[in-house]
Amino acid sequence: MSGAGSFDLEGHIATFKWEQVFGTSTATIISGNTMFPTVSGPARGVYRFVMVVTDDPGFSSADFVTVYGNTIQQRNCCSQSVAGGNT
C-alpha cells in the first residue's frame, strides 16, 4: 500500500497511521506508521484499510484502500490525503 500521494499545503505530513477497517480475517500491518506499510497474512478475500495523515499543527485527513486477497490490488491506485487547515 502507498500513501505517497499525501501532502500538506502549508508544511509537511507529521504522521501516518494505517488501520484495517474490515476484512475476511485480520491482516498484519507492518510499519503502519509509515508512508509505505506492508500487509501480511491476509487470507483470500476483500479487505479495507484507512490511512490517516496528520500535519504539524494537528490537522488530519483520511483515505481508504481496498485490497483483494493475496494479490494486494488497490481499487484506489494510491491513497491520497491532504492535511491542513482547509480540510
N, CA, C and O atoms as a CHARMM CRD file, in Angstrom:
* protein
*
  348
    1    1 MET  N      0.85100  -1.15800   0.00000 PROA 1      0.00000
    2    1 MET  CA     0.00000   0.00000   0.00000 PROA 1      0.00000
    3    1 MET  C      0.90000   1.22300   0.00000 PROA 1      0.00000
    4    1 MET  O      2.06000   1.15800   0.40500 PROA 1      0.00000
    5    2 SER  N      0.35200   2.33100  -0.45700 PROA 2      0.00000
    6    2 SER  CA     1.16200   3.54600  -0.56700 PROA 2      0.00000
    7    2 SER  C      0.35700   4.78500  -0.19500 PROA 2      0.00000
    8    2 SER  O     -0.78300   4.95800  -0.62600 PROA 2      0.00000
    9    3 GLY  N      0.96300   5.62900   0.60200 PROA 3      0.00000
   10    3 GLY  CA     0.39500   6.92400   0.93800 PROA 3      0.00000
   11    3 GLY  C      1.18800   8.04600   0.28800 PROA 3      0.00000
   12    3 GLY  O      1.12600   9.19600   0.72300 PROA 3      0.00000
   13    4 ALA  N      1.94100   7.70300  -0.76600 PROA 4      0.00000
   14    4 ALA  CA     2.85600   8.66300  -1.39900 PROA 4      0.00000
   15    4 ALA  C      2.14800   9.87200  -1.99200 PROA 4      0.00000
   16    4 ALA  O      2.78600  10.90700  -2.19100 PROA 4      0.00000
   17    5 GLY  N      0.86400   9.78200  -2.27900 PROA 5      0.00000
   18    5 GLY  CA     0.13900  10.90900  -2.85300 PROA 5      0.00000
   19    5 GLY  C     -0.30700  11.92800  -1.81300 PROA 5      0.00000
   20    5 GLY  O     -0.91500  12.94100  -2.15800 PROA 5      0.00000
   21    6 SER  N     -0.01100  11.67100  -0.54900 PROA 6      0.00000
   22    6 SER  CA    -0.43700  12.58000   0.51900 PROA 6      0.00000
   23    6 SER  C      0.47700  13.79500   0.58500 PROA 6      0.00000
   24    6 SER  O      1.68300  13.69600   0.35700 PROA 6      0.00000
   25    7 PHE  N     -0.11600  14.94000   0.90100 PROA 7      0.00000
   26    7 PHE  CA     0.68400  16.15700   1.03000 PROA 7      0.00000
   27    7 PHE  C     -0.02000  17.14500   1.93500 PROA 7      0.00000
   28    7 PHE  O     -1.20500  17.00400   2.23500 PROA 7      0.00000
   29    8 ASP  N      0.73100  18.15000   2.36400 PROA 8      0.00000
   30    8 ASP  CA     0.20300  19.21900   3.20000 PROA 8      0.00000
   31    8 ASP  C      0.54300  20.53500   2.51400 PROA 8      0.00000
   32    8 ASP  O      1.71200  20.81100   2.24700 PROA 8      0.00000
   33    9 LEU  N     -0.46400  21.34200   2.23000 PROA 9      0.00000
   34    9 LEU  CA    -0.24400  22.59900   1.50700 PROA 9      0.00000
   35    9 LEU  C      0.56800  23.61800   2.30500 PROA 9      0.00000
   36    9 LEU  O      1.25000  24.46000   1.72000 PROA 9      0.00000
   37   10 GLU  N      0.50100  23.54800   3.63700 PROA 10     0.00000
   38   10 GLU  CA     1.18600  24.54300   4.46600 PROA 10     0.00000
   39   10 GLU  C      2.47600  24.04700   5.10400 PROA 10     0.00000
   40   10 GLU  O      3.11100  24.81400   5.82700 PROA 10     0.00000
   41   11 GLY  N      2.88400  22.84500   4.88300 PROA 11     0.00000
   42   11 GLY  CA     4.07400  22.32500   5.55600 PROA 11     0.00000
   43   11 GLY  C      4.35600  20.90200   5.13100 PROA 11     0.00000
   44   11 GLY  O      4.52300  20.62500   3.94300 PROA 11     0.00000
   45   12 HSD  N      4.41000  19.99000   6.10300 PROA 12     0.00000
   46   12 HSD  CA     4.64300  18.58900   5.75100 PROA 12     0.00000
   47   12 HSD  C      3.81800  17.66900   6.65200 PROA 12     0.00000
   48   12 HSD  O      3.33600  18.07100   7.71100 PROA 12     0.00000
   49   13 ILE  N      3.67600  16.43700   6.20300 PROA 13     0.00000
   50   13 ILE  CA     2.93600  15.43200   6.95100 PROA 13     0.00000
   51   13 ILE  C      3.78800  15.00300   8.14500 PROA 13     0.00000
   52   13 ILE  O      4.94400  14.61500   7.97500 PROA 13     0.00000
   53   14 ALA  N      3.22800  15.07200   9.33700 PROA 14     0.00000
   54   14 ALA  CA     3.95900  14.69900  10.54800 PROA 14     0.00000
   55   14 ALA  C      3.81200  13.21000  10.85800 PROA 14     0.00000
   56   14 ALA  O      4.76900  12.56600  11.28700 PROA 14     0.00000
   57   15 THR  N      2.59400  12.65700  10.63600 PROA 15     0.00000
   58   15 THR  CA     2.38500  11.24100  10.95100 PROA 15     0.00000
   59   15 THR  C      1.48200  10.56000   9.92800 PROA 15     0.00000
   60   15 THR  O      0.62700  11.19200   9.30700 PROA 15     0.00000
   61   16 PHE  N      1.68800   9.28200   9.77200 PROA 16     0.00000
   62   16 PHE  CA     0.82400   8.38900   9.00200 PROA 16     0.00000
   63   16 PHE  C      0.31700   7.32700   9.96300 PROA 16     0.00000
   64   16 PHE  O      1.04600   6.89800  10.85700 PROA 16     0.00000
   65   17 LYS  N     -0.92700   6.89900   9.78500 PROA 17     0.00000
   66   17 LYS  CA    -1.47700   5.81600  10.59900 PROA 17     0.00000
   67   17 LYS  C     -2.40400   4.97100   9.72900 PROA 17     0.00000
   68   17 LYS  O     -3.40500   5.47400   9.21800 PROA 17     0.00000
   69   18 TRP  N     -2.07900   3.70200   9.55900 PROA 18     0.00000
   70   18 TRP  CA    -2.88900   2.76900   8.78300 PROA 18     0.00000
   71   18 TRP  C     -3.57300   1.80000   9.73000 PROA 18     0.00000
   72   18 TRP  O     -2.96000   1.31600  10.68100 PROA 18     0.00000
   73   19 GLU  N     -4.86000   1.51400   9.47000 PROA 19     0.00000
   74   19 GLU  CA    -5.61600   0.54100  10.25400 PROA 19     0.00000
   75   19 GLU  C     -6.53300  -0.25800   9.34200 PROA 19     0.00000
   76   19 GLU  O     -6.99200   0.24700   8.31700 PROA 19     0.00000
   77   20 GLN  N     -6.79700  -1.49500   9.71100 PROA 20     0.00000
   78   20 GLN  CA    -7.74900  -2.31700   8.98100 PROA 20     0.00000
   79   20 GLN  C     -9.15200  -1.94500   9.43100 PROA 20     0.00000
   80   20 GLN  O     -9.43200  -1.89800  10.62900 PROA 20     0.00000
   81   21 VAL  N    -10.03600  -1.67800   8.47200 PROA 21     0.00000
   82   21 VAL  CA   -11.42800  -1.32700   8.76100 PROA 21     0.00000
   83   21 VAL  C    -12.28400  -2.59300   8.78900 PROA 21     0.00000
   84   21 VAL  O    -13.08300  -2.78300   9.70600 PROA 21     0.00000
   85   22 PHE  N    -12.11900  -3.45800   7.78800 PROA 22     0.00000
   86   22 PHE  CA   -12.80900  -4.74200   7.77800 PROA 22     0.00000
   87   22 PHE  C    -12.04700  -5.68600   6.87300 PROA 22     0.00000
   88   22 PHE  O    -11.14900  -5.27500   6.13800 PROA 22     0.00000
   89   23 GLY  N    -12.41700  -6.96600   6.93300 PROA 23     0.00000
   90   23 GLY  CA   -11.78400  -7.95200   6.07300 PROA 23     0.00000
   91   23 GLY  C    -12.23100  -9.34600   6.42600 PROA 23     0.00000
   92   23 GLY  O    -12.85900  -9.57900   7.45900 PROA 23     0.00000
   93   24 THR  N    -11.89300 -10.27800   5.54000 PROA 24     0.00000
   94   24 THR  CA   -12.24200 -11.67600   5.71300 PROA 24     0.00000
   95   24 THR  C    -11.60300 -12.23000   6.98000 PROA 24     0.00000
   96   24 THR  O    -12.20300 -13.05100   7.67500 PROA 24     0.00000
   97   25 SER  N    -10.38800 -11.78300   7.28000 PROA 25     0.00000
   98   25 SER  CA    -9.69500 -12.14300   8.51500 PROA 25     0.00000
   99   25 SER  C     -8.84300 -10.94000   8.92300 PROA 25     0.00000
  100   25 SER  O     -8.85600  -9.90900   8.25100 PROA 25     0.00000
  101   26 THR  N     -8.11800 -11.07300  10.00600 PROA 26     0.00000
  102   26 THR  CA    -7.28800  -9.97100  10.46100 PROA 26     0.00000
  103   26 THR  C     -5.93600 -10.03200   9.76500 PROA 26     0.00000
  104   26 THR  O     -5.24100 -11.04700   9.82800 PROA 26     0.00000
  105   27 ALA  N     -5.56800  -8.94900   9.10400 PROA 27     0.00000
  106   27 ALA  CA    -4.27200  -8.84300   8.45000 PROA 27     0.00000
  107   27 ALA  C     -3.29000  -8.18500   9.42100 PROA 27     0.00000
  108   27 ALA  O     -3.69600  -7.47900  10.34500 PROA 27     0.00000
  109   28 THR  N     -2.01000  -8.42100   9.20400 PROA 28     0.00000
  110   28 THR  CA    -0.97200  -7.78700   9.99900 PROA 28     0.00000
  111   28 THR  C     -0.40500  -6.61900   9.21000 PROA 28     0.00000
  112   28 THR  O      0.08400  -6.79700   8.09400 PROA 28     0.00000
  113   29 ILE  N     -0.47000  -5.42600   9.78600 PROA 29     0.00000
  114   29 ILE  CA     0.09100  -4.24300   9.13900 PROA 29     0.00000
  115   29 ILE  C      1.47100  -4.01000   9.73800 PROA 29     0.00000
  116   29 ILE  O      1.61000  -3.74700  10.93300 PROA 29     0.00000
  117   30 ILE  N      2.47900  -4.10900   8.89400 PROA 30     0.00000
  118   30 ILE  CA     3.86400  -3.91100   9.31400 PROA 30     0.00000
  119   30 ILE  C      4.25600  -2.48200   8.96800 PROA 30     0.00000
  120   30 ILE  O      4.03900  -2.03500   7.84200 PROA 30     0.00000
  121   31 SER  N      4.82200  -1.77200   9.91200 PROA 31     0.00000
  122   31 SER  CA     5.20500  -0.36500   9.73600 PROA 31     0.00000
  123   31 SER  C      3.97900   0.48200   9.39800 PROA 31     0.00000
  124   31 SER  O      3.99300   1.25000   8.43600 PROA 31     0.00000
  125   32 GLY  N      2.92900   0.33700  10.18900 PROA 32     0.00000
  126   32 GLY  CA     1.67300   1.04000   9.96000 PROA 32     0.00000
  127   32 GLY  C      1.71900   2.52500  10.22600 PROA 32     0.00000
  128   32 GLY  O      0.71700   3.21800  10.05000 PROA 32     0.00000
  129   33 ASN  N      2.86500   3.02700  10.64700 PROA 33     0.00000
  130   33 ASN  CA     3.01600   4.46900  10.87500 PROA 33     0.00000
  131   33 ASN  C      3.93600   5.10800   9.84000 PROA 33     0.00000
  132   33 ASN  O      4.54500   6.14700  10.09100 PROA 33     0.00000
  133   34 THR  N      4.02700   4.46800   8.67000 PROA 34     0.00000
  134   34 THR  CA     4.87300   4.97900   7.58500 PROA 34     0.00000
  135   34 THR  C      4.04600   5.21600   6.32200 PROA 34     0.00000
  136   34 THR  O      2.88000   4.82900   6.24600 PROA 34     0.00000
  137   35 MET  N      4.66600   5.85200   5.34300 PROA 35     0.00000
  138   35 MET  CA     4.00500   6.11700   4.06900 PROA 35     0.00000
  139   35 MET  C      3.75800   4.82400   3.28000 PROA 35     0.00000
  140   35 MET  O      2.79200   4.73400   2.52200 PROA 35     0.00000
  141   36 PHE  N      4.63400   3.82200   3.45800 PROA 36     0.00000
  142   36 PHE  CA     4.55400   2.57600   2.69200 PROA 36     0.00000
  143   36 PHE  C      4.48700   1.35600   3.61700 PROA 36     0.00000
  144   36 PHE  O      5.48500   0.65000   3.75800 PROA 36     0.00000
  145   37 PRO  N      3.34600   1.09100   4.24500 PROA 37     0.00000
  146   37 PRO  CA     3.25200  -0.09300   5.11000 PROA 37     0.00000
  147   37 PRO  C      3.14600  -1.36200   4.27700 PROA 37     0.00000
  148   37 PRO  O      2.80800  -1.32900   3.09400 PROA 37     0.00000
  149   38 THR  N      3.44000  -2.46800   4.92300 PROA 38     0.00000
  150   38 THR  CA     3.30500  -3.77700   4.30100 PROA 38     0.00000
  151   38 THR  C      2.19800  -4.52800   5.02700 PROA 38     0.00000
  152   38 THR  O      2.08800  -4.46000   6.25100 PROA 38     0.00000
  153   39 VAL  N      1.38500  -5.24100   4.26800 PROA 39     0.00000
  154   39 VAL  CA     0.31100  -6.05000   4.85000 PROA 39     0.00000
  155   39 VAL  C      0.66200  -7.50400   4.61600 PROA 39     0.00000
  156   39 VAL  O      0.96900  -7.90800   3.49400 PROA 39     0.00000
  157   40 SER  N      0.61600  -8.29100   5.68300 PROA 40     0.00000
  158   40 SER  CA     0.90700  -9.71500   5.53400 PROA 40     0.00000
  159   40 SER  C     -0.17700 -10.54400   6.20100 PROA 40     0.00000
  160   40 SER  O     -0.90800 -10.07800   7.07500 PROA 40     0.00000
  161   41 GLY  N     -0.25300 -11.80000   5.75200 PROA 41     0.00000
  162   41 GLY  CA    -1.15000 -12.73900   6.38100 PROA 41     0.00000
  163   41 GLY  C     -2.59700 -12.72600   5.95600 PROA 41     0.00000
  164   41 GLY  O     -3.38200 -13.49900   6.50500 PROA 41     0.00000
  165   42 PRO  N     -3.01000 -11.87900   4.99500 PROA 42     0.00000
  166   42 PRO  CA    -4.43600 -11.91500   4.67900 PROA 42     0.00000
  167   42 PRO  C     -4.81400 -13.18800   3.93000 PROA 42     0.00000
  168   42 PRO  O     -4.13100 -13.60800   2.99700 PROA 42     0.00000
  169   43 ALA  N     -5.90900 -13.78300   4.36000 PROA 43     0.00000
  170   43 ALA  CA    -6.47700 -14.90800   3.62400 PROA 43     0.00000
  171   43 ALA  C     -7.16100 -14.36300   2.37600 PROA 43     0.00000
  172   43 ALA  O     -7.38700 -13.15900   2.26200 PROA 43     0.00000
  173   44 ARG  N     -7.48200 -15.22900   1.46500 PROA 44     0.00000
  174   44 ARG  CA    -8.18700 -14.80100   0.26000 PROA 44     0.00000
  175   44 ARG  C     -9.48900 -14.11000   0.64700 PROA 44     0.00000
  176   44 ARG  O    -10.26300 -14.63500   1.44900 PROA 44     0.00000
  177   45 GLY  N     -9.72900 -12.92500   0.07200 PROA 45     0.00000
  178   45 GLY  CA   -10.92600 -12.16900   0.40400 PROA 45     0.00000
  179   45 GLY  C    -10.73700 -10.68600   0.14400 PROA 45     0.00000
  180   45 GLY  O     -9.78700 -10.27700  -0.52300 PROA 45     0.00000
  181   46 VAL  N    -11.64400  -9.88900   0.67300 PROA 46     0.00000
  182   46 VAL  CA   -11.62200  -8.43800   0.46400 PROA 46     0.00000
  183   46 VAL  C    -11.32200  -7.76300   1.80500 PROA 46     0.00000
  184   46 VAL  O    -11.87900  -8.12500   2.84100 PROA 46     0.00000
  185   47 TYR  N    -10.43200  -6.78300   1.75600 PROA 47     0.00000
  186   47 TYR  CA   -10.00900  -6.05100   2.94800 PROA 47     0.00000
  187   47 TYR  C    -10.08500  -4.56100   2.67600 PROA 47     0.00000
  188   47 TYR  O     -9.88000  -4.10900   1.55000 PROA 47     0.00000
  189   48 ARG  N    -10.38000  -3.81600   3.70900 PROA 48     0.00000
  190   48 ARG  CA   -10.44600  -2.34900   3.59600 PROA 48     0.00000
  191   48 ARG  C     -9.56500  -1.75700   4.69500 PROA 48     0.00000
  192   48 ARG  O     -9.64700  -2.15100   5.85800 PROA 48     0.00000
  193   49 PHE  N     -8.71700  -0.79400   4.29600 PROA 49     0.00000
  194   49 PHE  CA    -7.81500  -0.13300   5.22100 PROA 49     0.00000
  195   49 PHE  C     -8.03800   1.37200   5.13700 PROA 49     0.00000
  196   49 PHE  O     -8.40600   1.90300   4.08900 PROA 49     0.00000
  197   50 VAL  N     -7.80400   2.05500   6.27100 PROA 50     0.00000
  198   50 VAL  CA    -7.87300   3.50600   6.29700 PROA 50     0.00000
  199   50 VAL  C     -6.48400   4.03000   6.61800 PROA 50     0.00000
  200   50 VAL  O     -5.77400   3.48000   7.46000 PROA 50     0.00000
  201   51 MET  N     -6.10600   5.10900   5.93000 PROA 51     0.00000
  202   51 MET  CA    -4.86900   5.80800   6.21000 PROA 51     0.00000
  203   51 MET  C     -5.23800   7.19900   6.70800 PROA 51     0.00000
  204   51 MET  O     -5.97800   7.92100   6.04000 PROA 51     0.00000
  205   52 VAL  N     -4.73100   7.57800   7.86900 PROA 52     0.00000
  206   52 VAL  CA    -4.95500   8.91600   8.41500 PROA 52     0.00000
  207   52 VAL  C     -3.60700   9.62900   8.44700 PROA 52     0.00000
  208   52 VAL  O     -2.64800   9.13500   9.04000 PROA 52     0.00000
  209   53 VAL  N     -3.54600  10.79800   7.80200 PROA 53     0.00000
  210   53 VAL  CA    -2.33200  11.61300   7.85500 PROA 53     0.00000
  211   53 VAL  C     -2.61500  12.83900   8.71600 PROA 53     0.00000
  212   53 VAL  O     -3.71500  13.39000   8.69900 PROA 53     0.00000
  213   54 THR  N     -1.60600  13.25000   9.46300 PROA 54     0.00000
  214   54 THR  CA    -1.72400  14.41600  10.34100 PROA 54     0.00000
  215   54 THR  C     -0.53700  15.32700  10.08200 PROA 54     0.00000
  216   54 THR  O      0.59800  14.86100   9.97600 PROA 54     0.00000
  217   55 ASP  N     -0.80200  16.64600   9.97700 PROA 55     0.00000
  218   55 ASP  CA     0.28600  17.58500   9.73200 PROA 55     0.00000
  219   55 ASP  C      0.78800  18.17000  11.05300 PROA 55     0.00000
  220   55 ASP  O      0.28000  17.83000  12.12200 PROA 55     0.00000
  221   56 ASP  N      1.79500  19.05800  10.97000 PROA 56     0.00000
  222   56 ASP  CA     2.41600  19.64000  12.16800 PROA 56     0.00000
  223   56 ASP  C      1.42000  20.30600  13.12300 PROA 56     0.00000
  224   56 ASP  O      1.50800  20.07900  14.32900 PROA 56     0.00000
  225   57 PRO  N      0.47100  21.12300  12.63000 PROA 57     0.00000
  226   57 PRO  CA    -0.46900  21.74900  13.56600 PROA 57     0.00000
  227   57 PRO  C     -1.51500  20.78400  14.13600 PROA 57     0.00000
  228   57 PRO  O     -2.25400  21.14900  15.05000 PROA 57     0.00000
  229   58 GLY  N     -1.58600  19.55200  13.60400 PROA 58     0.00000
  230   58 GLY  CA    -2.53000  18.56700  14.13100 PROA 58     0.00000
  231   58 GLY  C     -3.77600  18.35500  13.30800 PROA 58     0.00000
  232   58 GLY  O     -4.68800  17.65600  13.75100 PROA 58     0.00000
  233   59 PHE  N     -3.84900  18.94400  12.10700 PROA 59     0.00000
  234   59 PHE  CA    -4.99800  18.70700  11.23500 PROA 59     0.00000
  235   59 PHE  C     -4.83700  17.34400  10.55900 PROA 59     0.00000
  236   59 PHE  O     -3.73100  16.96700  10.17200 PROA 59     0.00000
  237   60 SER  N     -5.94100  16.60900  10.41900 PROA 60     0.00000
  238   60 SER  CA    -5.89900  15.25800   9.86700 PROA 60     0.00000
  239   60 SER  C     -6.82200  15.11000   8.67600 PROA 60     0.00000
  240   60 SER  O     -7.78800  15.85600   8.51200 PROA 60     0.00000
  241   61 SER  N     -6.50300  14.12900   7.84900 PROA 61     0.00000
  242   61 SER  CA    -7.32600  13.75900   6.71400 PROA 61     0.00000
  243   61 SER  C     -7.17300  12.25600   6.51400 PROA 61     0.00000
  244   61 SER  O     -6.13800  11.68700   6.85900 PROA 61     0.00000
  245   62 ALA  N     -8.20400  11.60700   5.95600 PROA 62     0.00000
  246   62 ALA  CA    -8.18300  10.15800   5.79600 PROA 62     0.00000
  247   62 ALA  C     -8.54200   9.74900   4.37800 PROA 62     0.00000
  248   62 ALA  O     -9.21600  10.47800   3.65100 PROA 62     0.00000
  249   63 ASP  N     -8.07500   8.56000   4.00400 PROA 63     0.00000
  250   63 ASP  CA    -8.44500   7.94800   2.73800 PROA 63     0.00000
  251   63 ASP  C     -8.48100   6.44000   2.95100 PROA 63     0.00000
  252   63 ASP  O     -7.89900   5.92300   3.90500 PROA 63     0.00000
  253   64 PHE  N     -9.17300   5.73600   2.05000 PROA 64     0.00000
  254   64 PHE  CA    -9.36300   4.30200   2.18100 PROA 64     0.00000
  255   64 PHE  C     -8.76500   3.56300   1.00000 PROA 64     0.00000
  256   64 PHE  O     -8.70700   4.08100  -0.11500 PROA 64     0.00000
  257   65 VAL  N     -8.31800   2.32900   1.26600 PROA 65     0.00000
  258   65 VAL  CA    -7.77000   1.44700   0.23700 PROA 65     0.00000
  259   65 VAL  C     -8.46200   0.09800   0.37400 PROA 65     0.00000
  260   65 VAL  O     -8.61300  -0.41600   1.48200 PROA 65     0.00000
  261   66 THR  N     -8.88400  -0.47900  -0.75600 PROA 66     0.00000
  262   66 THR  CA    -9.45800  -1.81700  -0.77200 PROA 66     0.00000
  263   66 THR  C     -8.41600  -2.77400  -1.33200 PROA 66     0.00000
  264   66 THR  O     -7.82200  -2.51100  -2.37800 PROA 66     0.00000
  265   67 VAL  N     -8.19400  -3.89100  -0.63200 PROA 67     0.00000
  266   67 VAL  CA    -7.20400  -4.89600  -1.02700 PROA 67     0.00000
  267   67 VAL  C     -7.94900  -6.20400  -1.25100 PROA 67     0.00000
  268   67 VAL  O     -8.80100  -6.59100  -0.45100 PROA 67     0.00000
  269   68 TYR  N     -7.61500  -6.88700  -2.35600 PROA 68     0.00000
  270   68 TYR  CA    -8.27400  -8.13600  -2.71400 PROA 68     0.00000
  271   68 TYR  C     -7.33600  -9.31400  -2.50300 PROA 68     0.00000
  272   68 TYR  O     -6.28800  -9.39200  -3.14300 PROA 68     0.00000
  273   69 GLY  N     -7.70600 -10.24800  -1.59700 PROA 69     0.00000
  274   69 GLY  CA    -6.97200 -11.49100  -1.37900 PROA 69     0.00000
  275   69 GLY  C     -5.49500 -11.30300  -1.12300 PROA 69     0.00000
  276   69 GLY  O     -5.09400 -10.38400  -0.40800 PROA 69     0.00000
  277   70 ASN  N     -4.69300 -12.15900  -1.69600 PROA 70     0.00000
  278   70 ASN  CA    -3.24800 -12.12600  -1.50700 PROA 70     0.00000
  279   70 ASN  C     -2.53500 -11.32000  -2.58500 PROA 70     0.00000
  280   70 ASN  O     -1.30900 -11.20600  -2.55900 PROA 70     0.00000
  281   71 THR  N     -3.28900 -10.75400  -3.54000 PROA 71     0.00000
  282   71 THR  CA    -2.64900 -10.08100  -4.66300 PROA 71     0.00000
  283   71 THR  C     -2.37800  -8.61200  -4.40200 PROA 71     0.00000
  284   71 THR  O     -1.65900  -7.98800  -5.18300 PROA 71     0.00000
  285   72 ILE  N     -2.91200  -8.04000  -3.35500 PROA 72     0.00000
  286   72 ILE  CA    -2.71500  -6.63300  -2.97900 PROA 72     0.00000
  287   72 ILE  C     -2.99100  -5.70200  -4.16000 PROA 72     0.00000
  288   72 ILE  O     -2.16200  -4.85500  -4.49400 PROA 72     0.00000
  289   73 GLN  N     -4.13500  -5.85800  -4.77800 PROA 73     0.00000
  290   73 GLN  CA    -4.55100  -4.93700  -5.82800 PROA 73     0.00000
  291   73 GLN  C     -5.37600  -3.84100  -5.19000 PROA 73     0.00000
  292   73 GLN  O     -6.36300  -4.11500  -4.50600 PROA 73     0.00000
  293   74 GLN  N     -4.97300  -2.59600  -5.41400 PROA 74     0.00000
  294   74 GLN  CA    -5.68100  -1.48300  -4.80000 PROA 74     0.00000
  295   74 GLN  C     -6.72900  -0.94300  -5.76800 PROA 74     0.00000
  296   74 GLN  O     -6.43000  -0.65900  -6.92800 PROA 74     0.00000
  297   75 ARG  N     -7.95400  -0.80600  -5.28100 PROA 75     0.00000
  298   75 ARG  CA    -9.01200  -0.23700  -6.10000 PROA 75     0.00000
  299   75 ARG  C     -8.73500   1.24000  -6.35800 PROA 75     0.00000
  300   75 ARG  O     -8.89700   1.70900  -7.48500 PROA 75     0.00000
  301   76 ASN  N     -8.31800   1.98500  -5.32300 PROA 76     0.00000
  302   76 ASN  CA    -7.91700   3.38000  -5.48500 PROA 76     0.00000
  303   76 ASN  C     -6.41400   3.36500  -5.62600 PROA 76     0.00000
  304   76 ASN  O     -5.71100   3.22800  -4.62400 PROA 76     0.00000
  305   77 CYS  N     -5.89800   3.49900  -6.82300 PROA 77     0.00000
  306   77 CYS  CA    -4.46800   3.31800  -7.13200 PROA 77     0.00000
  307   77 CYS  C     -3.56000   3.64800  -5.96900 PROA 77     0.00000
  308   77 CYS  O     -2.79200   2.79600  -5.52300 PROA 77     0.00000
  309   78 CYS  N     -3.63000   4.81800  -5.48900 PROA 78     0.00000
  310   78 CYS  CA    -2.78400   5.21100  -4.35600 PROA 78     0.00000
  311   78 CYS  C     -3.62200   6.04900  -3.41700 PROA 78     0.00000
  312   78 CYS  O     -4.42000   6.88000  -3.84900 PROA 78     0.00000
  313   79 SER  N     -3.43500   5.82300  -2.12900 PROA 79     0.00000
  314   79 SER  CA    -4.16300   6.64500  -1.17400 PROA 79     0.00000
  315   79 SER  C     -3.61000   8.04900  -1.19000 PROA 79     0.00000
  316   79 SER  O     -2.40200   8.25300  -1.31700 PROA 79     0.00000
  317   80 GLN  N     -4.48500   9.00400  -1.06400 PROA 80     0.00000
  318   80 GLN  CA    -4.06700  10.41000  -1.03600 PROA 80     0.00000
  319   80 GLN  C     -4.90900  11.15700  -0.03800 PROA 80     0.00000
  320   80 GLN  O     -6.13800  11.12600  -0.09200 PROA 80     0.00000
  321   81 SER  N     -4.24600  11.82200   0.86500 PROA 81     0.00000
  322   81 SER  CA    -4.94000  12.66200   1.81900 PROA 81     0.00000
  323   81 SER  C     -4.23500  13.99400   1.86800 PROA 81     0.00000
  324   81 SER  O     -3.00900  14.06100   1.78900 PROA 81     0.00000
  325   82 VAL  N     -5.00300  15.05000   1.99800 PROA 82     0.00000
  326   82 VAL  CA    -4.45200  16.40000   2.09500 PROA 82     0.00000
  327   82 VAL  C     -4.72300  16.90500   3.49700 PROA 82     0.00000
  328   82 VAL  O     -5.87500  17.11800   3.87600 PROA 82     0.00000
  329   83 ALA  N     -3.67200  17.09300   4.26100 PROA 83     0.00000
  330   83 ALA  CA    -3.83100  17.59100   5.62300 PROA 83     0.00000
  331   83 ALA  C     -3.57500  19.08400   5.62100 PROA 83     0.00000
  332   83 ALA  O     -2.72900  19.57000   4.87100 PROA 83     0.00000
  333   84 GLY  N     -4.28300  19.80000   6.43700 PROA 84     0.00000
  334   84 GLY  CA    -4.06800  21.24000   6.54200 PROA 84     0.00000
  335   84 GLY  C     -5.28300  21.92800   7.11600 PROA 84     0.00000
  336   84 GLY  O     -6.32600  21.30700   7.32300 PROA 84     0.00000
  337   85 GLY  N     -5.14300  23.20000   7.36800 PROA 85     0.00000
  338   85 GLY  CA    -6.21200  23.96900   7.98000 PROA 85     0.00000
  339   85 GLY  C     -7.45900  24.10700   7.13000 PROA 85     0.00000
  340   85 GLY  O     -8.50800  24.48300   7.65200 PROA 85     0.00000
  341   86 ASN  N     -7.38200  23.81600   5.83600 PROA 86     0.00000
  342   86 ASN  CA    -8.52600  23.99300   4.96300 PROA 86     0.00000
  343   86 ASN  C     -9.34300  22.71200   4.78600 PROA 86     0.00000
  344   86 ASN  O    -10.32700  22.71700   4.04700 PROA 86     0.00000
  345   87 THR  N     -8.95900  21.61500   5.44800 PROA 87     0.00000
  346   87 THR  CA    -9.68200  20.36900   5.24900 PROA 87     0.00000
  347   87 THR  C    -10.47000  19.98500   6.46600 PROA 87     0.00000
  348   87 THR  O    -11.14100  18.95300   6.46600 PROA 87     0.00000
